[in-house]
Amino acid sequence: MGLLDGRAAVVTGSGRGIGREIALCFAREGASVVVNDVGASLDGRRGEGDAASQTASDIEALGGKAVTSYESVADFDGAGRIIASALDSFGRLDILVNNAGIVRDRTLLKMPEEDYDAVVAVHQKGTFNCTQHAARYMREAGYGRIVNMTSSAGLRGNFGQSNYAAAKAAIMGMTFVWAIELGRYGVTVNAVAPAGLTRMTEGLFAGDSPPPDEDPALNAPLVAYLASEQASGVNGQVLGRTGYAFTIFQTPRQIASMWREGGWTAREVAEHFDEVLGQYLQPVGMPAHALLGGAQSQAGSS
């Protein structure tokens, strides 16, 4: 018995990288899968073949069921057609994984508006688009599992990724909101910050063989669990992976306070900040061990 026997899933951006590994894992666990991928280049500007068809063929070779979808998640109506393909092909939709993404890295002062808008449109708006269409059905069905892909770049910051980090941080925020709104209907919403060697991170090894703990397939079991009935008590959480470990993040929260009757003057704040709040300042940026998890696995829609 698989964790996902009889379930139907949509995995966006699942032609390559982490999304592909999630789709294959879902199939091994018994789910029927809509493999969505527009076949775009890393920056979303060019077509790069029919990766979705290959993943679907590999699922069928495992004895599973799969159909392909080439719609862009960034297009609201197109996202609706992605969700409809699960209902049309399998008669149900139990799971949505919002994985599709592109990158267009530039520093703040060099980033064209077009590059900012394009990345946010795929990651942030694409996640919204697919989730709204899926949630309408899941609410009526009284069951659903939604897993959003966030990133350490959005949770901690990463050089040259204003657009990507903004979208990934927004996905974290939307995850919290949707967990509150949809939990009453039996629908859970969680986020995962994955890690692993993909075409987005392959340059980090400069031709050397990557360590085995950077295999993108290592992310899939956690996503499969979150997509299962067994994870009914997990809602509104942000999880991740570092090496062979699965991790859990906690949201920004108050950890110290400085109080004065009647409030503070600016000079008084300056006089006391270092001794009270200053000792809790957090480092900015991703630690070295998290660098491979800072970029989305997979080019998706443009």
Secondary structure, DSSP 8 states (H G I E B T S, - for coil): --TTTT-EEEEET-SSHHHHHHHHHHHHTT-EEEEE---B-TTSSSB---HHHHHHHHHHHTT--EEEE---TTSHHHHHHHHHHHHHHHS---EEEE--B----B-GGG--HHHHHHHHIIIIIHHHHHHHHHHHHHHHHT-EEEEEE--HHHHH--TTBHHHHHHHHHHHHHHHHHHHHHGGGTEEEEEEE-----TTTGGGGTTS---GGG-GGGGHHHHHHHTSGGGTT--S-EEEEETTEEEEE-----------TT---HHHHHHHHHHHTGGG----S--GGGGGGSS-S-B---
